[in-house]
Amino acid sequence: ALGILSHFDLASHKVDSADSQHLQIEAMKLAFADTYRYVADPRFMELPPEQMLDPAYLASRAKLIDMNKAQDFKAGNPVKGGTIYLTAADENGMMISFIQSNFMGFGSGVVEPTYGISLQNRGHGFSTDLQGPNPANLVLPGKRPFQTIIPAFVTKTVSL
């Protein structure tokens, strides 16, 4: 999105102006459209990251933005849901990372009967359809489909 925005004079617009927000929203929509279309296990990507970040490619994407209207760049279906991320660490270095992500409303639709916890379904973005719109994200042995949930910690800081 930032690469797409670099092809506009964003500073010429007031920070919270309609034009500034329009450019940022349209750039994000284009970036998400590319993410959902192309990002997968690097060994299977149709369009590699270097090409997606190439200034000429970003310029071609920027040209799709029309300042007079919002557009549908086919970034996927809007979904209802939410993600809770909790992380904690104590003075002894003990850490916990917890993600509960109920994608598409109530997650998987399965609720654990004793405690009433709705089970998540963030694997929804994976594909088992060989003829589907994004074969790069097929679930196959030894393959890493695109996923947005990353329960990770930074455990060491590095001075630059």
C-alpha positions as CSV (number, residue, x, y, z in Angstrom):
1,A,0.0,0.0,0.0
2,L,2.8,2.4,0.8
3,G,4.5,1.6,-2.5
4,I,1.3,2.4,-4.3
5,L,0.9,5.6,-2.3
6,S,4.4,6.6,-3.2
7,H,3.0,7.4,-6.7
8,F,0.8,10.1,-5.3
9,D,1.6,13.5,-3.7
10,L,-0.2,12.5,-0.4
11,A,1.4,15.4,1.4
12,S,-0.5,17.8,-0.8
13,H,-3.7,16.7,0.9
14,K,-4.7,17.6,4.4
15,V,-4.1,14.7,6.8
16,D,-7.8,13.8,7.4
17,S,-9.2,15.1,4.2
18,A,-11.6,13.0,2.1
19,D,-9.0,12.9,-0.7
20,S,-6.2,11.7,1.6
21,Q,-8.4,9.0,3.1
22,H,-9.7,8.0,-0.3
23,L,-6.1,7.4,-1.6
24,Q,-5.1,5.5,1.5
25,I,-8.2,3.3,1.5
26,E,-8.0,2.5,-2.3
27,A,-4.3,1.7,-1.9
28,M,-5.1,-0.7,0.9
29,K,-7.8,-2.3,-1.1
30,L,-5.4,-2.9,-4.0
31,A,-2.7,-4.2,-1.6
32,F,-5.2,-6.7,0.0
33,A,-6.4,-7.7,-3.5
34,D,-2.8,-8.6,-4.4
35,T,-2.3,-10.3,-1.0
36,Y,-5.3,-12.5,-1.3
37,R,-4.6,-13.3,-5.0
38,Y,-0.8,-13.9,-4.9
39,V,0.7,-14.3,-1.4
40,A,1.3,-18.0,-0.6
41,D,4.2,-20.4,0.1
42,P,7.0,-18.6,-1.8
43,R,7.7,-21.8,-3.8
44,F,4.2,-21.6,-5.3
45,M,3.6,-17.9,-5.8
46,E,2.6,-16.8,-9.3
47,L,3.9,-13.3,-8.7
48,P,6.9,-13.2,-6.4
49,P,7.4,-10.6,-3.7
50,E,10.2,-8.8,-5.6
51,Q,7.8,-8.3,-8.6
52,M,4.9,-7.2,-6.3
53,L,7.2,-4.5,-4.8
54,D,8.8,-3.5,-8.1
55,P,8.2,0.3,-8.7
56,A,6.8,-0.3,-12.2
57,Y,4.2,-2.8,-10.8
58,L,3.3,-0.5,-8.0
59,A,2.9,2.4,-10.5
60,S,0.6,0.2,-12.6
61,R,-1.5,-0.5,-9.5
62,A,-1.6,3.2,-8.6
63,K,-3.0,4.0,-12.0
64,L,-6.1,2.0,-11.1
65,I,-7.1,4.5,-8.4
66,D,-9.8,6.9,-9.5
67,M,-10.0,10.0,-7.3
68,N,-13.7,10.4,-8.2
69,K,-15.0,7.0,-7.0
70,A,-14.4,4.1,-4.7
71,Q,-13.8,0.8,-6.5
72,D,-14.1,-2.9,-5.9
73,F,-10.7,-4.4,-6.6
74,K,-11.9,-7.9,-5.7
75,A,-10.0,-8.1,-2.5
76,G,-12.2,-11.0,-1.4
77,N,-15.5,-11.1,0.4
78,P,-15.9,-8.8,3.4
79,V,-16.1,-11.0,6.5
80,K,-17.5,-10.4,10.0
81,G,-15.5,-11.6,12.9
82,G,-12.8,-10.6,15.2
83,T,-9.5,-11.6,16.6
84,I,-8.3,-11.3,20.2
85,Y,-4.6,-11.5,20.8
86,L,-3.2,-11.7,24.3
87,T,0.5,-11.9,25.2
88,A,2.1,-11.7,28.6
89,A,5.6,-12.2,30.0
90,D,6.9,-12.3,33.6
91,E,10.2,-11.3,35.1
92,N,11.5,-14.9,34.7
93,G,11.0,-14.9,31.0
94,M,7.9,-17.1,31.0
95,M,5.7,-16.1,28.1
96,I,2.3,-16.9,26.7
97,S,0.8,-16.1,23.3
98,F,-3.0,-16.6,22.8
99,I,-5.0,-15.9,19.7
100,Q,-8.7,-16.5,19.4
101,S,-9.9,-15.6,15.9
102,N,-13.5,-16.1,15.0
103,F,-13.5,-15.5,11.3
104,M,-16.9,-15.1,9.5
105,G,-19.0,-14.3,12.5
106,F,-19.0,-17.2,15.0
107,G,-15.9,-19.0,13.8
108,S,-16.3,-22.6,13.0
109,G,-19.8,-22.8,14.4
110,V,-18.6,-25.4,16.9
111,V,-18.9,-24.5,20.6
112,E,-17.2,-26.4,23.3
113,P,-20.2,-27.6,25.5
114,T,-18.7,-27.3,29.0
115,Y,-17.1,-23.8,28.8
116,G,-19.0,-22.3,25.8
117,I,-15.9,-21.4,23.9
118,S,-16.5,-20.9,20.2
119,L,-13.8,-22.6,18.2
120,Q,-11.9,-20.6,15.6
121,N,-11.7,-21.1,11.9
122,R,-8.8,-19.1,10.6
123,G,-7.8,-21.9,8.2
124,H,-10.7,-20.6,6.1
125,G,-8.2,-19.0,3.7
126,F,-6.7,-22.3,2.8
127,S,-7.9,-24.0,-0.3
128,T,-8.6,-27.6,-1.2
129,D,-10.0,-26.7,-4.6
130,L,-7.6,-27.5,-7.4
131,Q,-9.6,-25.4,-9.9
132,G,-10.3,-22.5,-7.4
133,P,-9.4,-18.9,-7.8
134,N,-6.1,-19.2,-5.8
135,P,-4.4,-22.5,-6.3
136,A,-1.2,-21.1,-4.8
137,N,-2.9,-21.6,-1.4
138,L,-3.9,-25.3,-1.8
139,V,-3.3,-27.4,1.3
140,L,-0.6,-29.9,0.4
141,P,2.0,-31.9,2.3
142,G,5.1,-29.8,3.2
143,K,3.4,-26.6,1.9
144,R,2.8,-23.4,3.8
145,P,-0.5,-21.7,2.8
146,F,-1.0,-18.0,3.4
147,Q,-2.0,-17.3,7.0
148,T,-2.4,-14.1,8.9
149,I,-2.3,-15.4,12.4
150,I,1.3,-15.3,13.7
151,P,1.7,-16.0,17.4
152,A,5.3,-14.8,17.7
153,F,7.5,-13.1,20.3
154,V,10.5,-10.8,19.8
155,T,12.8,-12.2,22.5
156,K,16.0,-10.3,21.7
157,T,16.6,-6.7,20.8
158,V,19.4,-5.7,18.4
159,S,21.0,-2.3,18.4
160,L,21.4,-0.8,14.9
